[in-house]
Amino acid sequence: MRKIFKFLVPVLFVLVTILPFAQSNSVEAASTYADGEYDLPFTVLKGDSDESSMTNDYLVSPAKLIVENGKNKVQLTLKNSSWWQEFTVASGSVSVLSDENDTRVVQFEVGDLDQILSSKIHVVVPDIDYDNKYDVRFQFDTSGLTVNDAGNEDNASDTTDKENGNGSTKSETDEDEVSTSGKAEENPPTGDNAPILLLSVVLLGSGFFLVRRFAVR
């Protein structure tokens, strides 16, 4: 029994260490848009409906979008910054870039600009004894943004193929070649996590085999 235990401990350690790392790598995704700076119009909606919020009057639109290394950074300008006691967004932390002349510029990252972003604000106006907290939502207008070229490579290739002579496309030409030469070769699907998953299967299989072997004894 001790031999089985000594073998299973390192196997489980390897699986616990490797598999979460493989899964975390597969979750990360680059921005849909090409690197650069853009004007990003937006509308602030109420937290419980699609009606426009009065918060729109205290923000400068459009916002500024900076796409860099696959990340979307939104820079937002808050009017009457002395009134803003709290401004948070669901996508992550908010950093203050500048706060002068009663105007505050903040920045935060957004993973998917096409999704509505939840936010919490706390506004205090001492002159009128106004003190309230609100749940609001940001809806960004991405119609003016440039889509990442990498995402359009396939479409561009298809367009170029269709411009070949005699009105035939490259895909049609390839089909003719396949029909005359024989069966088309199929490439097996590959992935970055394939070696890790294969290793995991091998380790589990080895552990199961040894458990059965020692159990019989």
C-alpha positions in Angstrom: 0.0 0.0 0.0 2.9 2.4 0.8 4.3 1.8 -2.7 1.0 2.8 -4.3 0.8 5.9 -2.1 4.4 7.0 -3.0 3.5 6.7 -6.7 0.2 8.5 -6.6 1.4 11.6 -4.6 3.8 12.8 -7.4 1.2 12.0 -10.1 -1.5 14.1 -8.3 1.0 16.9 -7.8 1.8 17.0 -11.5 -1.9 17.1 -12.5 -2.8 19.8 -10.0 0.1 21.9 -11.1 -0.3 21.6 -14.9 -4.0 21.4 -15.6 -5.0 24.8 -14.0 -2.2 26.5 -16.0 -3.4 25.0 -19.2 -7.0 26.1 -18.6 -6.0 29.7 -17.7 -4.0 30.0 -20.9 -7.1 29.0 -23.0 -9.3 31.6 -21.3 -7.2 34.6 -22.4 -8.4 36.4 -25.5 -7.0 39.4 -27.4 -8.9 42.5 -28.3 -11.2 42.4 -31.3 -9.9 45.8 -32.4 -6.6 46.9 -34.0 -4.0 48.7 -31.8 -4.5 52.4 -31.7 -6.5 55.3 -30.2 -10.2 55.8 -30.9 -13.1 58.0 -29.9 -15.6 55.8 -28.1 -19.1 57.1 -27.8 -21.2 55.7 -25.0 -24.5 56.0 -23.2 -25.1 55.6 -19.5 -28.2 53.5 -18.8 -30.0 53.1 -15.5 -29.2 50.1 -13.5 -32.6 48.5 -13.7 -33.8 49.5 -17.2 -32.6 50.6 -20.6 -33.6 54.2 -20.0 -30.9 56.8 -20.2 -29.4 57.9 -16.9 -28.9 61.5 -15.8 -25.2 60.5 -15.2 -24.7 61.2 -18.9 -24.8 64.9 -18.2 -21.8 64.7 -15.9 -19.5 62.7 -18.2 -17.7 63.8 -21.4 -18.6 61.8 -24.4 -17.0 60.3 -26.5 -14.6 58.6 -24.2 -11.1 57.7 -25.4 -10.2 54.1 -26.2 -6.6 52.9 -26.3 -6.1 49.4 -27.7 -2.6 48.1 -26.9 -1.2 44.6 -26.8 -4.7 43.1 -27.1 -6.1 45.1 -24.2 -8.9 47.7 -24.3 -8.3 50.7 -22.0 -11.1 53.2 -21.7 -10.3 56.8 -20.5 -13.4 58.6 -19.2 -13.7 62.3 -18.1 -15.8 63.1 -15.1 -17.2 66.6 -14.8 -17.5 68.3 -11.4 -15.0 65.8 -9.9 -15.5 67.1 -6.4 -19.0 65.6 -6.5 -17.8 62.1 -7.3 -17.2 60.2 -4.1 -17.1 56.8 -5.8 -16.8 55.5 -9.3 -16.2 51.8 -9.9 -16.8 49.4 -12.8 -17.4 45.6 -12.9 -14.5 45.0 -15.3 -11.8 45.9 -12.7 -10.0 48.6 -10.9 -10.3 52.3 -11.9 -7.1 54.5 -11.9 -7.1 58.3 -11.8 -4.9 59.8 -14.5 -5.6 63.4 -13.6 -7.8 65.5 -11.3 -7.6 69.3 -11.8 -9.9 72.2 -12.6 -12.8 70.1 -11.1 -12.3 67.6 -13.9 -11.2 64.0 -13.3 -9.8 61.6 -16.0 -10.0 58.0 -15.1 -9.0 54.8 -16.9 -10.1 51.2 -16.7 -9.9 48.0 -18.8 -12.8 46.4 -20.6 -12.6 42.9 -22.0 -15.6 43.0 -24.4 -16.7 46.5 -25.5 -19.9 45.0 -27.1 -21.2 44.0 -23.7 -22.9 46.4 -21.3 -20.6 47.3 -18.4 -22.1 47.7 -14.9 -20.9 50.5 -12.7 -21.5 52.0 -9.2 -21.4 55.7 -8.5 -21.7 57.8 -5.3 -22.4 61.5 -5.9 -22.5 64.2 -3.2 -23.5 67.9 -3.9 -23.2 69.8 -0.7 -24.8 73.0 -1.9 -28.2 71.3 -2.4 -27.7 68.6 0.3 -27.7 65.9 -2.3 -26.1 62.5 -1.4 -27.0 59.4 -3.4 -25.6 56.1 -4.7 -26.6 54.6 -8.0 -26.1 51.5 -10.1 -25.7 52.4 -13.7 -24.5 50.7 -16.9 -22.3 51.7 -19.8 -23.2 50.9 -23.3 -20.4 51.6 -25.7 -20.8 52.3 -29.5 -18.1 50.3 -31.3 -19.4 51.0 -34.8 -16.5 53.4 -35.6 -13.7 51.1 -34.4 -11.2 49.3 -36.7 -11.5 45.5 -36.5 -8.2 43.7 -35.9 -6.6 42.7 -39.2 -5.8 39.2 -37.9 -9.6 38.6 -37.6 -10.1 39.6 -41.3 -7.3 37.6 -42.9 -9.6 34.8 -43.9 -12.1 37.1 -45.4 -9.4 39.0 -47.3 -8.0 35.8 -48.6 -11.5 34.7 -49.9 -11.9 38.1 -51.6 -8.6 37.8 -53.3 -9.3 34.2 -54.5 -12.6 35.3 -56.1 -10.7 37.8 -58.2 -8.7 35.1 -60.0 -9.2 34.7 -63.8 -12.2 33.1 -65.5 -14.4 33.9 -62.6 -13.2 30.8 -60.7 -12.2 31.0 -57.0 -9.2 29.4 -55.5 -11.4 27.0 -53.4 -13.1 25.8 -56.6 -9.6 25.2 -58.2 -8.5 23.2 -55.2 -11.6 21.1 -55.4 -10.8 20.3 -59.1 -7.3 19.3 -58.2 -8.5 17.0 -55.4 -11.0 15.3 -57.7 -8.3 14.5 -60.3 -5.5 13.5 -57.9 -7.5 11.4 -55.5 -8.6 11.6 -51.9 -7.9 14.9 -50.1 -5.5 14.7 -47.2 -7.1 15.6 -43.9 -4.9 17.3 -41.3 -5.6 16.2 -37.7 -6.7 19.0 -35.3 -4.0 20.4 -33.1 -4.0 22.6 -30.0 -1.6 24.2 -27.5 -3.0 22.1 -24.7 -2.7 18.7 -26.5 0.7 17.7 -25.1 -0.5 18.6 -21.6 -3.7 16.6 -21.9 -1.9 13.7 -23.4 0.6 13.7 -20.5 -2.3 13.8 -18.0 -4.0 10.8 -19.6 -0.7 8.8 -19.6 -0.1 9.6 -15.9 -3.6 8.7 -14.9 -3.5 5.5 -17.0 -0.2 4.5 -15.3 -1.6 5.2 -11.9 -4.7 3.0 -12.5 -2.5 0.2 -13.9 -0.3 0.2 -10.8 -3.2 0.4 -8.4 -4.8 -2.7 -10.0 -1.5 -4.5 -10.0 -0.7 -4.0 -6.4 -4.3 -4.6 -5.4 -4.2 -8.0 -6.9 -1.1 -8.9 -4.8 
